[in-house]
């Protein structure tokens, strides 16, 4: 089971995620997010992570081509475009940066075929990203994505195993579910989440 810990706030939190066995760490640079980091902070966090771990820059409120250029500058090796980016915008970013993930919600009636816009991977989130709200996973029985995809939205150490069993994703993504307050990561919850997801997988 592939596990991504997103919205990291520090080098220390990234180290805990990596030591716990996370396959990817995410840093948010969206202007309206309580998890927003500066380019300098993102660079420091990414530089602290071994090359074997995916380093994901997450954006949702900037042009895709600008995001692609920033991703290269801060040392990310994956760019996650979150929200209503069009196929043209995703492909424009892909022409600049080699690895693009598309993140969306079933509430937006998205294209569920992985790679439909040229992306490497699809992430399905709750209607309000980062809110901690969980959505009805039974919807995935009717609209299961095709290809590699990550389940996100309202996951935490206590429910991730059940969610994996119900939705059968390729991987999972967590942010608010391992926090003590918005934007502040709880190291014990990170460890517990990664362990629970790996066991379930």
C-alpha positions in Angstrom: 0.0 0.0 0.0 1.5 3.3 -1.1 1.2 6.0 1.6 1.5 9.8 1.2 1.6 12.1 4.1 0.7 15.6 2.9 0.7 19.2 4.2 4.0 18.7 6.0 5.0 21.6 8.2 8.7 21.0 9.0 11.8 18.9 8.3 11.1 17.1 11.6 7.6 16.0 10.5 9.1 14.9 7.1 11.7 12.8 9.0 8.9 11.1 11.0 6.9 10.3 7.9 9.9 8.8 6.2 11.1 6.8 9.2 7.5 5.5 9.6 7.6 4.1 6.0 5.7 6.7 4.0 6.3 6.4 0.3 5.7 10.1 -0.4 5.6 13.4 1.4 3.6 16.5 0.3 4.2 20.2 0.8 1.4 22.6 0.1 2.0 26.0 -1.6 -1.6 27.0 -2.1 -2.2 30.6 -0.9 -5.4 29.9 0.9 -4.3 26.8 2.8 -3.4 26.8 6.5 -0.7 24.3 5.5 0.9 26.7 3.1 4.7 26.8 3.1 7.1 29.3 1.5 9.4 28.2 -1.4 12.3 28.4 1.1 10.5 26.1 3.5 9.5 23.7 0.8 13.0 23.5 -0.5 14.3 22.7 3.0 11.8 20.0 3.6 12.3 18.4 0.2 16.1 18.5 0.5 15.8 16.6 3.8 14.0 13.6 2.2 15.9 10.6 0.6 15.6 10.2 -3.1 13.6 7.0 -2.7 10.7 9.0 -1.3 8.4 11.0 -3.7 8.5 14.7 -3.0 5.2 16.2 -4.0 4.4 19.9 -4.4 0.7 20.5 -4.0 -1.0 23.5 -5.5 -4.6 24.5 -6.4 -4.7 28.3 -6.9 -1.9 29.1 -9.4 -1.4 28.6 -13.1 -0.2 25.1 -13.9 2.8 26.3 -15.8 3.9 28.5 -12.9 3.4 25.6 -10.5 5.6 23.4 -12.8 8.4 25.9 -12.7 8.2 26.3 -8.9 8.2 22.5 -8.4 11.5 22.3 -10.2 12.9 25.2 -8.3 12.1 23.8 -4.8 13.3 20.3 -5.5 10.0 18.4 -5.9 9.9 15.4 -8.2 6.1 15.3 -8.4 3.6 18.2 -9.0 0.1 17.6 -7.7 -2.5 19.9 -9.4 -5.5 19.9 -7.1 -8.9 21.0 -8.2 -10.4 22.2 -11.4 -7.4 22.2 -13.7 -8.4 21.4 -17.3 -6.7 18.8 -19.5 -5.0 21.6 -21.4 -3.6 23.0 -18.2 -2.4 19.6 -17.0 -0.7 18.9 -20.3 0.9 22.3 -20.3 2.5 21.6 -16.9 3.5 18.1 -18.1 5.5 19.8 -20.9 7.6 21.6 -18.3 7.7 19.1 -15.4 8.0 15.3 -15.9 5.6 13.9 -13.2 2.1 15.3 -12.8 -0.6 14.0 -10.5 -4.2 15.1 -10.9 -6.3 15.6 -7.7 -10.0 16.0 -7.8 -13.3 15.1 -6.1 -16.2 12.9 -7.1 -18.3 15.9 -6.4 -16.9 17.6 -9.5 -17.9 14.7 -11.8 -14.3 14.2 -12.9 -12.9 12.1 -15.7 -11.9 8.9 -13.7 -9.5 7.3 -16.2 -6.0 7.8 -14.9 -3.9 9.4 -17.6 -6.9 11.1 -19.3 -5.1 14.4 -19.1 -1.6 13.0 -19.3 -1.2 12.6 -15.6 0.8 9.8 -13.9 -1.7 9.3 -11.1 -5.1 10.3 -9.9 -6.0 11.4 -6.3 -9.6 11.4 -5.2 -10.3 13.8 -2.3 -13.4 14.9 -0.4 -15.4 17.9 -1.7 -13.5 20.3 0.6 -9.8 19.3 0.4 -7.9 19.4 3.7 -11.1 19.7 5.7 -10.9 16.3 7.2 -14.4 15.5 5.9 -14.9 12.0 4.7 -17.1 11.2 1.8 -19.4 8.2 1.0 -17.0 5.5 -0.2 -19.9 3.5 -1.5 -19.9 5.9 -4.5 -16.7 4.2 -5.6 -18.5 0.9 -6.1 -20.4 2.7 -8.9 -17.5 4.9 -10.1 -14.3 3.2 -9.5 -11.2 4.9 -11.1 -9.3 3.1 -13.8 -5.6 2.8 -13.1 -3.3 3.9 -10.1 -5.1 6.2 -7.7 -4.9 7.5 -4.2 -7.8 7.7 -1.7 -7.9 10.9 0.4 -10.4 12.8 2.4 -11.2 12.3 6.1 -8.7 9.5 6.6 -7.0 9.1 10.0 -5.3 6.3 11.9 -8.6 4.9 13.2 -10.4 4.5 9.9 -7.8 4.1 7.2 -7.8 0.3 7.3 -11.6 0.2 6.9 -11.4 2.6 4.0 -8.7 0.6 2.3 -10.8 -2.5 2.7 -13.9 -0.8 1.3 -12.5 1.2 -1.6 -9.4 -0.9 -2.6 -7.2 2.0 -3.7 -3.7 1.7 -4.9 -2.6 4.1 -2.2 -3.8 6.6 0.5 -3.1 10.2 1.3 -3.5 11.9 4.6 -3.2 15.5 5.9 -5.6 16.8 8.5 -6.1 13.3 9.9 -2.5 13.4 11.4 -2.7 16.9 12.8 -3.1 18.3 16.3 -4.6 21.5 14.8 -4.9 22.8 11.3 -1.4 22.8 9.7 0.4 21.3 12.7 1.4 17.7 12.3 1.2 15.2 15.2 4.2 12.9 15.0 2.5 10.0 16.9 -0.5 10.2 14.6 1.7 10.1 11.5 3.4 6.9 12.8 0.1 5.3 13.6 -1.5 6.2 10.2 1.4 4.8 8.2 1.5 1.6 10.2 -2.2 1.1 10.0 -2.3 1.7 6.2 0.7 -0.6 5.6 -0.9 -3.4 7.6 -4.2 -3.0 5.8 -2.5 -3.0 2.4 
